[in-house]
Amino acid sequence: MIELHLTILAITALIGLIASYLAITEKDLLKAVGYSAIQAIAYALIFHTLMAPDIVLAYVAIAVGIYSALLIFIIGKTERYEVV
């Protein structure tokens, strides 16, 4: 059972790391917000695996919901692509 938990932690940590890298290097800001949401979901799964449901509830509501919605609203007021 412990091996399963460690495997889930490793996979979700790797997904979160890859999504973080993609969010940082992406030139399209809407895609970057999507990658950031994927990273937040991966971290929420890590918190859930570590049996921290109170942190999961707060993290999902803020990181995936409010933060992503606010960034999409702000990007709508500016330009979508990063100017180099």
VMD Tcl script that draws the C-alpha trace (Angstrom):
set ca {
  {0.00 0.00 0.00}
  {2.85 2.39 0.79}
  {4.38 1.70 -2.63}
  {1.14 2.79 -4.29}
  {1.09 6.04 -2.34}
  {4.72 6.75 -3.19}
  {4.07 6.00 -6.86}
  {1.09 8.37 -6.91}
  {3.19 11.05 -5.19}
  {6.03 10.64 -7.67}
  {3.79 10.73 -10.74}
  {1.79 13.75 -9.60}
  {4.96 15.58 -8.55}
  {6.41 14.95 -12.01}
  {3.21 16.17 -13.68}
  {3.26 19.28 -11.49}
  {6.91 19.94 -12.31}
  {6.35 19.57 -16.06}
  {3.26 21.79 -15.96}
  {5.19 24.44 -14.00}
  {7.98 24.42 -16.59}
  {5.49 24.68 -19.45}
  {3.66 27.56 -17.72}
  {6.91 29.49 -17.33}
  {8.14 28.98 -20.90}
  {4.79 29.42 -22.71}
  {4.37 32.57 -24.82}
  {0.57 32.27 -25.03}
  {-0.72 33.56 -21.70}
  {-3.99 31.60 -21.79}
  {-2.10 28.35 -22.27}
  {0.18 29.35 -19.39}
  {-2.87 29.77 -17.14}
  {-4.05 26.31 -18.22}
  {-0.68 24.79 -17.37}
  {-0.77 26.58 -14.03}
  {-4.18 25.05 -13.32}
  {-2.85 21.59 -14.21}
  {0.04 22.15 -11.80}
  {-2.40 23.19 -9.07}
  {-4.51 20.07 -9.62}
  {-1.39 17.89 -9.42}
  {-0.41 19.51 -6.12}
  {-3.96 19.07 -4.82}
  {-3.67 15.35 -5.59}
  {-0.39 15.29 -3.68}
  {-2.04 16.94 -0.67}
  {-4.92 14.46 -0.92}
  {-2.50 11.53 -1.00}
  {-0.76 12.95 2.07}
  {-4.20 13.01 3.79}
  {-4.59 16.77 4.15}
  {-8.21 17.33 3.03}
  {-8.52 20.80 4.53}
  {-5.55 22.04 2.53}
  {-6.94 20.37 -0.61}
  {-10.27 22.18 -0.31}
  {-8.65 25.57 0.16}
  {-5.99 24.98 -2.50}
  {-8.45 23.86 -5.19}
  {-10.81 26.76 -4.52}
  {-8.07 29.37 -4.63}
  {-5.40 28.02 -7.01}
  {-7.63 26.42 -9.61}
  {-10.79 28.51 -9.29}
  {-10.24 32.08 -8.22}
  {-6.62 32.48 -9.38}
  {-7.26 31.09 -12.86}
  {-10.46 33.07 -13.32}
  {-8.77 36.28 -12.23}
  {-5.84 35.74 -14.59}
  {-8.13 34.97 -17.52}
  {-10.10 38.15 -16.78}
  {-6.89 40.21 -16.65}
  {-5.53 38.64 -19.85}
  {-8.81 39.56 -21.53}
  {-8.09 43.21 -20.71}
  {-4.56 43.03 -22.17}
  {-2.90 41.13 -25.01}
  {-2.96 37.34 -25.12}
  {0.56 36.78 -26.39}
  {3.74 37.82 -24.64}
  {5.63 40.48 -26.55}
  {9.34 39.79 -26.78}
}
mol new
graphics top color blue
foreach p $ca { graphics top sphere $p radius 0.5 }
foreach p [lrange $ca 0 end-1] q [lrange $ca 1 end] { graphics top cylinder $p $q radius 0.2 }
display resetview
